[in-house]
Amino acid sequence: MSLTLTVDSGVAAYAVSVGGTEVVPSSPVGVVLDDADFSSRLTVTDTGRPKSVDIRYGLPQGKTSRVRKVMTERVVSVRNAQGLPMEIVLRAGQEGVALRCRFPGLGDGTTRTVTAEVTGLTLTLPADGGAQYTQPYTLKSPKYQEWYVSRANHTTPVLGAATTSAGGASFPLLARTEAADGGTWWVLAGESGMDGTYPACHLGQPTLDTAARSVTYTIAFPADDEALGNLGPGAPQVTGAWQTPWRFVAVSRDPAGLAETTLATDLALSCAVEDTSWVRPGASAFSWLTAPTSPTSLEQTLRWFDLAQEMSWPYALVDAKWDKMTDAAGNAVPLERLVAEADTRGIRLFLWYNSAGENNDAVANTPRDLIADAATRRATFRRLRDLGIAGIKADGWQSDKQQLIARKREVLEDAARYRLHVVLHNTTVPRGWDRTYSHLLGVEAGIASEYYANTKPYADQIPEQTTIAAITRNAVGAFDYGTTLLSPYVYGANPRRTTDAHELARTVIYQSGFNGCADSPDRYLAQPAEVRELLSTVPVAFDETRYLAAAPGSHVVVARRKGGTWYIAGVNGRTLTIWPGLDSSVPGYTPPTGQAQPLSVDLRDLGIRGRRRIKLFADTAATAATDGALRHCDLRGSAFTVHTAPFGGFIAVV
């Protein structure tokens, strides 16, 4: 794969080719400061020399345990009309390309504002419009929890389609485009290499050039009114030497190749945790989804502690308002007592914290104001460490502003100092932080199972969403989803549409170092012994990941290896009809309809030869069912086909 930079008439642009065929045509590069323009009237002063960059690192949790690859880097130096320097750093490898703009310090100590980053991605519009999967960027309070496909107009968005938000689109972007030779290609665009000196960015509304049959996506900054208008402006504030994050583009003939990419972590800062021996990914009992009041009740909470012990899960998460917990007699429950209860069961605790500060107004969600200020945070973390707490769930960030990104990094660094794992919720996608902060076990930043706990019929859209997010969201970092909701519903107005096999499959489809098992003790303990064993033993960290099939909006088949065992899962999310509104009580409302489809696996694609024993968990029949319609059987062979029900799935252990 080659990355070509040109400076024509003073304007910098890049293009991407594969095997000599241009896949990404000329796309813009540059930034504009409040006192200097680096988007035009540029002059090349040094074309640089190519060099090899050896990329080697481990991931305690992730799609692979070890990464070893080589990329080629070249640094091109330019000057603008004022004679000021900028470097354009280029990298290319087998999976894709990346570039960033880098600025040596001017030595004057002045803080400048980046008023625009013109760097973007231009794609060719196929005759059928191609495809564009991205989440609208939520104004004021971005949580990266939007739908990839509109419910009201249920068709795959074409390239260049405006999002439903005036704020544009969130990273990552998945798109089907056309190469210069007319061939079909898929691209995944994202960012990485965040160092706290720049905000997290997104994409503005795309610009169509009908005559050229092209569409261009350019970088957009957070809005000033994010974080309730606090924590500075949305535009980057830069001082001294600085650089933009990496802008990367993965390129593949099919979506499966994009889903396997490790570019987000390849380009991230190296691990900032000197000693990672204490990092322990693992599954957790998670009570809030099916019992929202449980964190304030000792007796309810202990049911999930007992569940974690019974299922051999190492952790239990105690969610918001745990600091208000009382026992049956009305006595306040000190944290020491909660820890003692966990200790007797051989489990460790994760505790929920509100990230505020001034970045959210959820004053009722406590504990609050304990992790924003550095001194208070370190005292809090010291106490948690001394009590033997395993980690925290830090919630309610909801802004991509530069100061908040910097604070998030400080929280992660302090947590590592006190050997606390971290899970982040209501926040931005991780952008390669799985590598930099190995104790960051999961990040929400997506439509998670919490959307089942809603009176609106969001469950109608979740099967389709899974087949897209499994390709896009997990490509850029661990996704804390909260898996295996086996109860038919949390609210009657929002019944689960997936089969049990589909829900079980998500333990493998979505990768997270902290698999929060979200259903009730009664539901898990009522499962057949084989299902309980599966839920007790399925790993949360893997040595290798292969996407055997990936068709966004239709189906995904993922194989993950731990040691000598493969865990293979498939989900069917093909949605034929869906009610356009979010009120299932209105006259005429109809449940969504899907389509049964076979999903096939050939073990030879995983390098497995000969006949093997296959433990299969699948739908009982190719008909919709959510009432425990799950079959378990043992197969023997080198290939198998599962006839999945509408919104069905399977999981196999080989």
C-alpha positions in Angstrom: 0.0 0.0 0.0 1.4 3.4 -0.9 0.8 6.9 0.4 1.7 9.8 -2.0 1.9 13.4 -0.9 1.8 16.2 -3.4 2.1 20.0 -3.1 0.5 21.6 -6.1 0.1 25.3 -6.4 0.9 25.6 -2.7 -1.8 23.1 -1.5 -0.8 19.8 0.1 -2.8 16.6 -0.7 -2.4 12.9 -0.2 -3.6 9.8 -2.1 -3.6 6.1 -1.3 -3.0 3.3 -3.8 -3.0 -0.4 -3.6 -1.0 -2.4 -6.1 -0.8 0.7 -8.3 -4.5 1.4 -8.3 -5.6 4.6 -6.6 -8.3 3.9 -3.9 -8.3 7.2 -2.1 -8.0 10.1 -4.6 -6.3 13.4 -3.8 -7.4 14.4 -0.3 -6.6 17.7 1.6 -3.9 18.2 4.3 -3.2 21.2 6.4 -4.2 23.4 9.4 -5.0 27.0 10.0 -4.0 28.9 13.1 -5.3 32.2 14.3 -2.1 33.9 13.1 -0.8 31.5 10.4 -2.2 29.6 7.5 -0.8 26.1 6.7 -3.5 25.1 4.2 -2.2 27.1 1.1 0.8 28.8 -0.3 3.1 26.0 1.0 6.6 25.4 -0.3 8.4 22.1 0.1 11.8 22.5 1.8 12.7 18.9 2.4 11.2 15.8 0.9 12.7 13.6 3.6 13.8 10.0 3.3 11.7 6.8 3.9 12.6 4.8 6.9 11.2 1.6 8.5 9.3 1.9 11.8 9.3 -1.4 13.7 6.0 -1.7 15.6 6.1 -4.2 18.5 3.9 -4.3 21.5 1.7 -6.5 23.7 -2.0 -6.0 24.7 -3.2 -7.5 28.0 -6.6 -7.3 26.5 -7.5 -6.8 22.8 -8.1 -8.5 19.5 -4.5 -9.9 19.7 -2.0 -10.4 22.4 1.1 -9.4 20.4 1.5 -7.1 17.5 4.6 -7.2 15.2 4.7 -5.3 12.0 6.6 -2.7 10.0 5.4 0.6 8.5 7.3 3.0 6.3 7.6 6.6 7.5 8.6 9.7 5.7 8.6 13.3 7.0 8.1 16.1 4.4 9.0 19.6 5.6 7.2 22.6 4.2 7.0 26.4 4.9 4.0 28.6 4.6 3.8 32.1 3.1 5.2 33.6 6.3 8.2 31.3 6.2 7.0 29.3 9.2 7.7 25.5 9.2 5.4 22.5 9.3 6.2 18.8 9.0 3.8 16.4 7.4 4.5 12.9 8.8 3.4 10.0 6.6 3.2 6.3 7.3 2.1 3.4 5.2 1.7 -0.3 5.9 -0.1 -3.4 4.7 -3.4 -2.4 6.5 -3.5 1.3 5.7 -1.9 4.7 6.0 -1.7 7.5 8.5 -0.5 11.1 8.5 -0.3 14.0 10.9 0.9 17.6 10.9 3.8 18.4 13.3 5.1 21.8 14.4 8.4 22.7 15.9 8.2 25.2 18.7 8.6 28.8 17.8 10.1 29.6 21.1 7.9 32.6 21.9 5.7 30.9 24.5 2.5 32.1 22.7 -0.7 30.0 23.0 -2.4 29.8 19.6 -5.8 28.6 18.5 -6.2 26.1 15.7 -9.1 27.6 13.9 -9.4 24.8 11.3 -7.9 21.5 10.3 -8.4 21.0 6.6 -7.0 17.5 6.6 -9.7 15.2 5.2 -10.6 12.1 3.3 -11.9 12.2 -0.3 -13.7 9.2 -1.7 -15.1 8.4 -5.2 -18.9 8.0 -5.3 -19.9 4.7 -7.0 -22.8 4.6 -9.4 -25.0 3.0 -6.7 -24.0 5.6 -4.2 -21.7 3.4 -2.1 -22.3 3.1 1.6 -21.5 5.2 4.6 -21.7 4.0 8.2 -21.0 6.5 10.9 -22.7 7.8 14.1 -24.0 11.4 14.1 -22.0 13.6 16.4 -24.3 14.6 19.3 -24.2 18.3 19.9 -23.4 19.7 23.4 -23.1 16.2 25.0 -21.4 13.7 22.7 -21.5 10.1 24.1 -21.0 8.3 20.8 -24.3 6.6 21.3 -26.2 7.0 18.0 -27.6 4.7 15.4 -25.7 4.0 12.2 -28.9 3.6 10.1 -31.8 6.0 10.4 -35.0 4.4 11.8 -37.3 6.8 10.1 -35.7 6.3 6.7 -34.4 2.8 7.0 -31.9 2.5 4.2 -28.1 2.3 4.2 -26.8 5.9 3.9 -24.9 6.5 0.7 -21.5 8.3 0.5 -21.9 11.9 1.3 -25.3 11.6 3.0 -25.7 14.3 5.7 -26.0 13.0 9.2 -29.0 13.8 11.4 -26.8 16.0 13.5 -25.6 19.5 12.5 -22.4 18.5 14.3 -21.4 16.1 11.6 -20.3 12.5 12.2 -18.2 10.7 14.8 -15.1 8.7 14.3 -14.7 6.0 13.0 -16.1 6.2 9.5 -16.8 3.0 7.5 -17.4 3.5 3.8 -17.7 1.5 0.6 -16.1 3.4 -2.3 -14.8 2.9 -5.8 -11.2 2.7 -6.9 -9.8 4.4 -10.0 -10.2 1.1 -11.9 -13.9 0.8 -10.9 -13.2 -1.9 -8.3 -15.0 -1.9 -5.0 -13.1 -1.1 -1.8 -13.9 -0.4 1.8 -12.2 2.1 4.0 -12.2 2.8 7.8 -11.1 6.3 8.9 -10.2 7.2 12.5 -7.7 9.0 14.7 -5.1 7.9 17.2 -2.0 9.1 19.0 -3.9 11.4 21.4 -1.5 12.9 23.9 -3.8 15.4 25.7 -2.6 18.4 23.8 -5.4 18.3 21.3 -9.1 17.7 21.5 -10.7 14.5 20.2 -12.0 15.3 16.8 -14.9 14.2 14.5 -16.0 14.8 10.9 -18.0 17.7 9.7 -20.8 17.3 7.3 -19.5 15.8 4.0 -19.0 17.9 0.9 -20.2 16.5 -2.4 -18.7 17.3 -5.7 -21.2 15.9 -8.2 -19.1 16.7 -11.3 -16.1 14.9 -9.9 -18.3 12.1 -8.4 -16.5 12.5 -5.1 -17.2 13.3 -1.5 -14.8 14.9 1.1 -14.9 14.5 4.9 -12.9 17.0 6.9 -11.9 17.3 10.5 -14.2 19.2 13.0 -13.6 20.2 16.5 -15.8 20.0 19.6 -18.3 22.8 20.2 -17.7 25.6 22.7 -20.9 24.7 24.6 -19.8 21.1 25.3 -19.1 20.4 29.0 -21.8 22.9 29.9 -19.7 25.6 28.3 -16.8 24.9 30.8 -13.3 23.7 30.3 -12.2 26.1 27.6 -13.0 26.4 23.9 -13.7 23.5 21.6 -10.9 24.5 19.2 -7.4 23.3 20.0 -5.1 25.5 22.1 -1.4 24.9 21.2 1.8 26.1 22.7 5.4 25.3 21.9 6.1 22.2 19.8 2.9 20.3 19.0 1.3 17.9 16.6 -2.1 16.8 15.5 -3.3 13.3 16.3 -2.7 10.7 13.6 -5.4 10.6 10.9 -5.5 7.0 9.7 -7.3 5.2 6.8 -7.5 1.4 6.7 -8.2 0.0 3.3 -9.5 -3.5 2.4 -11.5 -5.3 -0.3 -14.1 -6.2 2.3 -15.2 -5.1 5.7 -13.7 -8.1 7.4 -10.2 -6.9 6.7 -11.0 -3.5 8.2 -12.4 -5.1 11.4 -9.1 -6.9 12.0 -6.9 -3.8 11.7 -4.8 -2.8 14.7 -3.9 0.7 13.2 -5.6 2.5 16.2 -3.2 0.9 18.6 -0.2 0.7 16.2 -0.2 4.5 16.1 -1.0 5.1 19.7 1.5 6.2 22.3 3.5 3.3 23.8 2.4 1.8 27.1 2.6 4.4 29.9 2.3 1.7 32.7 5.7 0.5 33.6 4.6 -2.6 35.5 1.5 -4.3 34.0 1.8 -7.5 36.0 -1.3 -6.5 38.1 -3.6 -5.9 35.1 -6.2 -8.6 35.1 -9.0 -8.5 32.5 -12.1 -10.4 33.5 -15.8 -10.9 33.5 -18.1 -9.1 36.1 -21.5 -9.4 37.5 -23.4 -6.1 36.6 -26.6 -5.5 38.5 -27.8 -2.1 37.4 -29.4 -3.0 34.1 -32.0 -5.4 35.5 -32.1 -3.9 39.0 -31.4 -0.1 38.8 -31.9 0.3 42.6 -29.6 -2.5 43.5 -26.5 -0.2 44.2 -28.4 1.4 47.1 -29.4 -1.9 48.7 -27.0 -4.2 50.4 -29.3 -7.2 50.1 -29.8 -6.8 46.4 -26.1 -6.2 45.8 -25.2 -9.4 47.6 -27.3 -11.4 45.2 -24.9 -10.3 42.4 -21.9 -11.0 44.6 -23.2 -14.5 45.1 -23.7 -14.8 41.3 -20.1 -13.7 40.5 -18.9 -16.4 43.0 -21.1 -19.1 41.5 -20.1 -18.2 37.9 -16.4 -17.9 38.8 -16.3 -14.3 37.6 -13.5 -12.4 39.3 -15.4 -9.1 39.6 -18.7 -7.4 40.6 -19.5 -3.9 39.6 -21.4 -1.7 42.0 -23.0 1.1 40.0 -24.1 4.7 40.7 -25.2 5.8 44.2 -23.4 3.0 46.0 -22.3 5.6 48.5 -26.0 5.8 49.5 -26.3 2.1 50.2 -28.2 0.9 53.2 -29.0 -2.5 54.6 -32.5 -3.9 55.3 -32.5 -2.1 58.7 -31.9 1.2 57.1 -28.3 1.5 58.3 -25.7 3.1 56.0 -23.3 0.5 54.6 -19.7 1.6 54.8 -17.4 0.7 51.9 -15.3 -1.5 54.3 -18.3 -3.7 54.9 -19.0 -4.0 51.1 -15.3 -5.0 50.6 -15.5 -7.6 53.4 -18.6 -9.2 51.8 -16.8 -9.4 48.5 -13.7 -10.9 50.1 -15.7 -13.7 51.7 -16.8 -14.7 48.2 -13.4 -14.4 46.6 -14.3 -11.6 44.3 -13.1 -8.0 43.8 -15.1 -4.8 43.3 -15.3 -2.1 40.6 -17.0 1.0 41.9 -18.9 3.7 39.9 -17.8 7.3 40.0 -19.2 10.5 38.4 -16.4 12.1 36.4 -17.6 15.6 37.3 -16.3 18.3 38.0 -17.8 20.9 36.0 -18.3 18.8 32.8 -21.8 17.4 33.7 -24.8 18.5 35.8 -25.9 15.0 37.0 -25.6 16.1 40.6 -27.8 13.2 41.9 -25.5 10.6 40.5 -23.0 10.0 43.2 -20.2 9.7 44.3 -19.3 13.0 42.5 -16.5 15.5 42.6 -14.0 12.9 43.7 -11.9 12.3 40.6 -11.8 15.6 38.8 -9.4 17.5 41.2 -5.9 15.9 41.2 -5.4 16.0 45.0 -8.9 14.7 45.8 -8.6 12.0 43.1 -5.3 10.7 44.4 -6.6 10.5 48.0 -9.6 8.7 46.7 -7.5 6.2 44.7 -5.2 5.7 47.6 -8.1 4.7 49.8 -9.5 2.3 47.1 -6.1 0.7 46.7 -5.7 0.2 50.4 -9.1 -1.4 50.6 -8.3 -3.8 47.8 -10.7 -2.4 45.2 -10.0 -3.7 41.7 -11.1 -0.7 39.7 -13.5 2.1 38.9 -16.1 2.9 36.3 -15.8 6.6 35.5 -19.0 7.9 33.9 -20.5 11.1 32.5 -17.6 12.7 30.5 -19.8 13.7 27.5 -17.4 16.1 25.8 -14.4 15.8 23.4 -12.8 19.1 24.6 -9.1 19.3 25.0 -9.1 19.9 28.7 -11.4 17.0 29.3 -9.2 14.6 27.2 -6.2 15.8 29.2 -8.1 15.1 32.5 -9.1 11.7 31.3 -5.5 10.8 30.7 -4.6 12.1 34.2 -7.3 9.9 35.7 -5.9 6.9 33.8 -2.3 7.7 34.9 -3.3 8.1 38.5 -5.3 4.9 38.4 -2.3 3.1 37.2 -0.2 4.6 40.0 -2.6 3.0 42.5 -3.1 -0.2 40.5 -6.7 0.4 39.7 -8.4 -0.8 36.5 -10.6 1.6 34.7 -13.8 1.4 32.6 -15.1 4.6 30.9 -18.7 5.3 30.2 -20.6 8.1 28.3 -17.4 9.1 26.6 -15.5 9.2 23.4 -14.1 6.2 21.6 -10.7 5.1 23.0 -8.5 6.0 19.9 -5.8 3.4 20.7 -5.7 3.9 24.4 -5.9 0.1 24.9 -2.1 0.2 24.2 -1.2 3.3 26.1 -3.1 2.4 29.2 -3.2 -1.4 29.5 -5.4 -1.2 32.6 -8.2 0.5 30.6 -10.3 -2.6 30.2 -13.3 -1.1 28.4 -15.0 2.0 27.0 -18.7 2.4 26.3 -18.9 4.9 23.4 -21.6 3.0 21.6 -25.1 1.6 21.7 -24.7 -0.7 24.7 -27.1 -3.2 26.3 -28.3 -0.3 28.6 -30.6 0.6 25.7 -32.7 -2.4 26.5 -33.5 -0.6 29.8 -35.7 1.9 28.1 -39.4 2.3 27.6 -38.9 3.2 24.0 -38.5 0.3 21.5 -34.7 0.7 21.0 -34.4 -3.0 21.1 -35.9 -3.1 17.6 -32.6 -1.6 16.1 -30.0 -3.4 18.2 -29.6 -6.5 16.1 -28.7 -4.5 13.0 -26.5 -2.1 15.0 -24.5 -5.1 16.3 -23.5 -6.1 12.8 -22.1 -2.6 12.1 -20.6 -1.8 15.5 -18.7 -5.1 15.5 -16.8 -3.9 12.5 -16.5 -0.2 13.3 -16.5 0.3 17.1 -14.3 -2.7 18.0 -11.8 -1.8 15.3 -10.7 1.2 17.4 -10.7 -0.3 20.9 -12.4 -2.4 23.6 -16.2 -1.9 23.8 -17.8 -2.2 27.2 -21.2 -3.4 26.1 -22.7 -5.4 29.0 -23.5 -8.7 27.3 -25.8 -11.7 27.5 -29.2 -10.2 28.4 -31.2 -13.4 28.4 -34.4 -12.1 30.0 -37.1 -11.4 27.4 -37.4 -7.8 28.4 -36.4 -5.2 31.0 -39.4 -3.0 30.1 -42.5 -4.5 28.5 -42.6 -1.7 25.9 -39.1 -2.6 24.8 -38.9 -6.4 24.5 -35.7 -8.0 23.4 -35.8 -9.0 19.7 -32.7 -11.1 19.6 -32.5 -14.9 20.3 -30.6 -16.3 23.2 -27.9 -17.6 20.8 -27.5 -14.0 19.5 -27.0 -12.7 23.0 -24.5 -15.4 23.9 -22.6 -14.7 20.7 -22.0 -11.1 21.8 -19.5 -12.3 24.4 -17.2 -13.0 21.4 -18.5 -10.6 18.8 -17.8 -7.6 21.1 -14.3 -7.6 22.6 -13.8 -6.1 26.0 -11.4 -6.7 28.9 -14.3 -6.2 31.3 -17.3 -8.3 30.2 -20.1 -7.0 32.3 -22.7 -9.8 32.4 -25.9 -7.7 32.6 -28.7 -10.1 33.4 -30.1 -11.2 36.8 -28.9 -14.0 38.9 -32.1 -16.0 38.5 -31.8 -15.8 34.7 -28.2 -17.0 34.6 -28.5 -19.7 37.2 -31.6 -21.1 35.4 -29.5 -21.8 32.3 -28.5 -25.4 31.4 -25.2 -26.5 32.8 -23.5 -26.2 29.4 -24.5 -22.5 29.1 -23.4 -21.7 32.6 -20.0 -23.3 31.9 -19.7 -21.3 28.7 -20.4 -18.0 30.5 -18.0 -19.0 33.2 -15.1 -19.8 30.9 -15.3 -17.6 27.8 -12.2 -15.4 27.8 -12.2 -11.6 27.7 -8.7 -11.4 26.3 -7.5 -13.2 23.2 -4.3 -14.0 21.3 -5.7 -13.7 17.8 -8.8 -12.5 16.1 -10.1 -13.3 12.6 -13.3 -12.0 11.0 -14.6 -14.8 8.9 -17.5 -12.8 7.5 -18.6 -9.2 7.8 -21.5 -7.6 6.1 -22.6 -4.4 7.9 -26.4 -4.4 8.5 -26.6 -8.1 7.7 -24.3 -10.5 9.6 -20.9 -10.9 11.2 -18.9 -14.0 12.1 -15.9 -13.6 14.4 -13.3 -16.1 15.5 -11.1 -15.3 18.5 -8.3 -17.6 19.8 -7.1 -18.0 23.4 -4.2 -20.5 23.6 -5.2 -23.5 21.6 -9.0 -22.9 21.7 -11.0 -21.0 19.2 -14.3 -19.2 20.1 -16.3 -18.6 17.0 -19.5 -16.5 17.0 -22.0 -15.2 14.5 -24.9 -12.9 14.6 -27.7 -12.2 12.2 -29.0 -8.6 12.2 -30.6 -8.4 8.8 -33.7 -6.2 9.3 -36.4 -6.2 6.7 -38.9 -3.8 8.3 -38.9 -1.5 11.3 -41.4 0.9 12.7 -40.2 4.5 12.1 -41.2 6.0 15.4 -40.1 5.4 19.0 -43.6 4.8 20.6 -44.7 1.2 20.5 -48.0 2.1 22.1 -49.3 4.0 19.0 -51.9 2.3 16.8 -50.3 0.5 13.9 -47.0 -0.2 15.6 -45.5 -3.4 14.4 -42.4 -5.3 15.7 -39.4 -5.4 13.4 -39.0 -8.3 11.0 -35.8 -10.0 10.1 -34.7 -12.8 7.8 -33.3 -16.2 8.6 -30.0 -16.8 7.0 -27.3 -19.5 7.1 -23.9 -18.6 8.5 -21.0 -21.0 7.5 -17.6 -21.6 9.1 -14.7 -23.5 7.5 -12.1 -24.3 10.1 -9.4 -24.4 7.5 -9.7 -20.6 7.3 -8.3 -20.6 10.8 -5.4 -22.9 9.9 -7.2 -25.9 11.6 -6.7 -29.2 9.8 -8.6 -32.4 10.2 -11.9 -33.1 12.0 -12.4 -31.4 15.3 -14.9 -31.5 18.1 -17.1 -28.5 18.0 -19.3 -27.4 20.9 -22.2 -25.4 19.3 -24.8 -23.2 20.9 -27.3 -22.1 18.3 -31.0 -21.2 17.7 -33.3 -24.2 18.0 -34.7 -23.4 14.5 -34.6 -20.8 11.8 -37.6 -19.0 13.4 -37.8 -16.0 15.6 -37.8 -16.9 19.3 -36.7 -15.1 22.5 -38.0 -17.5 25.1 -34.9 -19.6 25.7 -35.0 -21.2 22.3 -31.4 -22.3 22.4 -29.9 -25.7 21.5 -26.5 -27.1 22.5 -24.9 -29.9 20.7 -21.5 -31.4 19.9 -20.4 -31.7 16.3 -17.3 -33.3 14.7 -15.9 -32.0 11.4 -13.9 -29.4 9.7 -16.8 -27.1 8.7 -20.3 -26.3 9.8 -23.3 -24.2 8.8 -25.7 -22.7 11.3 -29.2 -21.8 10.1 -29.8 -18.7 12.2 -33.2 -17.4 13.0 -34.1 -13.8 12.3 -32.0 -11.8 14.8 -30.4 -15.1 15.7 -26.9 -16.3 16.1 -24.5 -18.9 17.4 -21.3 -19.5 19.4 -19.0 -22.4 18.9 -16.0 -23.6 20.9 -13.3 -25.5 19.0 
